[in-house]
Amino acid sequence: MERLRQSAEQRRNSAPLDPPVFYVSVILLMVVLGGSALAPEFADQLFSSMQNGIVTNGSWYYVLVVAIILVSCVVIALTRYGDIKLGPDHAEPEYSIVSWFAMLFAAGMGIGLMFFGVAEPVMHFLAPPNGAGGSVAAAKEAMTLTFFHWGLHAWATYAIVAVILAYFGFRHGLPLTLRSALYPLIGERIYGPIGATVDIFAVVSTTFGVATSLGFGVEQINSGLNFLFDVPKSLSVQVALIVFTTGLAAVSVGLGLDAGIKRLSEINIALAVALLAGILLLGPTVYLLQTFMQNTGEYMADLVGKTFNLYAYEPTDWLGGWTIFYWGWWISWAPFVGIFIARISRGRTLREFILGVLVAPTLFTLLWMAVFGNSAIELIMGQGAAELGAAVQQDESVALFKFMEYFPLSQLLSGLAIVMVLVFFVTSADSGAMVLNMLSSNGRDDTPLSRRMFWMAMIGVSALVLLFVGGMSALQTAAIASALPFSLVILIAIWGFVRALSIDHTKRQTQLLSSVAPSGGHGSTDWKARLQNLLHFPDESDVTEFLRNTVHPAMHEFADELRSNGSDARIEATDAWDEVSLSVMHREEIDFRYLVVARWHPLPSEASSDAADGVSAGYFRAEVYLNEGSQDYDLMGWTRQQVLHDLLEQYEKHLHFLHVLR
């Protein structure tokens, strides 16, 4: 995989804009949106026919894609590949578990939970895909179907894209864009037309996917304002809301990732927990906990059957309006959520990442749906609140606020819900603009602020046009249709990812390094000298002098011998002598790299107490790095011969690794 790193280094200082991706994507979006705005009736008919065609002829394909994605996630997480890190072996997570979960949850579900938390269970309860509505059996089926749509399949779709991008981006230094996933299959051609086409698909899919969610969010905010303050429900109000909330998102963009999206996500997850707890405590608490457990068990028991159920023997329009719409929505959102989650997940193992993305958000999502959905069904079925069901069937966007009327402090709860939808809107728009910017900028996010503002405006315009053309129907069709080309990219990317993981695991197996120095480091060293090395805490100048006077000459001697045998060996050193490296090029095979770095570490507690006041209590080690990152052992104090012996040992293991691959 060394060539991946070389490619990344060569492009690190490249122009932040990727012209083919940026301009072609913008032109495609403008053609679609412009044509829809100029001929809304024709666009509405076209969208309807597209949705009908996809549902009639392509439902089996969407079901198969999502099933493959879920199985792939489980296999990667639970097998030997799960130990591999998203980054070098020494990398550590950048964000705490709480902040990480808050950001991925806000990006991945936010607005959807607010919109569908009450609406979907009630609609399945009153109009199930098969059988009569309003019965106990319909209530059970309604919650199982809701869990199915919002559970493992949704988060697996996000997780597979995110883990692929994070792996290639952080472990192999490739751009954090979709094209990088194809590197094991097409190599350097990812930087040509094929790679650009993949990223263009991702930009278009992301734009319509995010616009779909924002359209739902705006309709729900409008309904909430109508409920609380009698603000009319109209397209003009929704246009004003999109402009207003996009302006708030612009402020979040200006604050940056940590102060903007991270802080807002943490606030919103706290508000979500507060609202969930309020409904749980004010409602039939024991009943809700019982139904949550039962719903979860039934969902898990029927997971395989539901996954492949296409209602082939009992055809129904329900499938296209719900399951296929959701699968298309999750796939169309996958580039956006995937790149965003990848951006914040460096340093986690594949197992930790996949299980974290699958399990924690799924449990919270299912609990949310169980509390809100079962509460609403119990009101209709047990307390005779038929008007709630009628209101939901007439307008899904009012479901949450009509539901709140049956609880104490309904005005306060509804106000809290509006604030949450608004914040979810802002974080979705901000993070969506960040991802679109990265896709069109070679994976970089250090671009001018105006570029992210442009993409945020494009998302807002897309939501406006889709609402203007056909409302919810157009939003659904946009999500389903935009997912079709990108689903092919996901399948190809999974294939390439598994190939790369196999190579990575093979390399790890052939290295077989222990957590301390390899045997070559000890050799003939006197035990007293070794003890002195252990007790001495060198400063930076000691280590850089060691790299210059011992490691560098050893590398030259080793390289000279390689060159005399026809190998292409290269040595590099920084001006400060804090890094020296030896690379051996193997043409079409994976290159060998042995890097020694002067790396700072904190002193042990007993030694740091003796440090002078105001001085950072730390010392430096001469650590060895290979392609996979730090090997966590220190060369400091070794002789030139010992360094040569270690070089030979590591190179011998690399050659064995290449032999195994052949």
Secondary structure, 3 states (H helix, E strand, C coil): CHHHHHHHHHHCCCCCCCHHHHHHHHHHHHHHHHHHHHCHHHHHHHHHHHHHHHHHHHHHHHHHHHHHHHHHHHHHHHCHHHHCECCCCCCCCCCCHHHHHHHHHHHHCHHHHHHHHHHHHHHHHHCCCCCCCCCHHHHHHHHHHHHHHHCHHHHHHHHHHHHHHHHHHHHCCCCCCHHHHHHHHHHHHHHCHHHHHHHHHHHHHHHHHHHHHHHHHHHHHHHHHHHHHCCCCCHHHHHHHHHHHHHHHHHHHHHHHHHHHHHHHHHHHHHHHHHHHHHHHHCCHHHHHHHHHHHHHHHHHCHHHHHCCCCCCCCCCHHHHCHHHHHHHHHHHHHHHHHHHHHCCCCCEHHHHHHHHHHHHHHHHHHHHHHHHHHHHHHHHHCCCHHHHHHHHHCHHHHHHHHHCCCCCHHHHHHHHHHHHHHHHHHHHHHHHHHHHHHCCCCCCCCCHHHHHHHHHHHHHHHHHHHHHHHHHHHHHHHHHHHHHHHHHHHHHHHHHHHHHHHHHHHHHHHCCCCCCCHHHCCCCCHHHHHHHHHCCCCHHHHHHHHHHHHHHHHHHHHHHHHHCCCEEEEEECCCCCEEEEEEECCCCCCEEEEEEEEEEECCHHHHCCCCCCCCCEEEEEEEEECCEEEEEECCCCCHHHHHHHHHHHHHHHHHHHHHHC
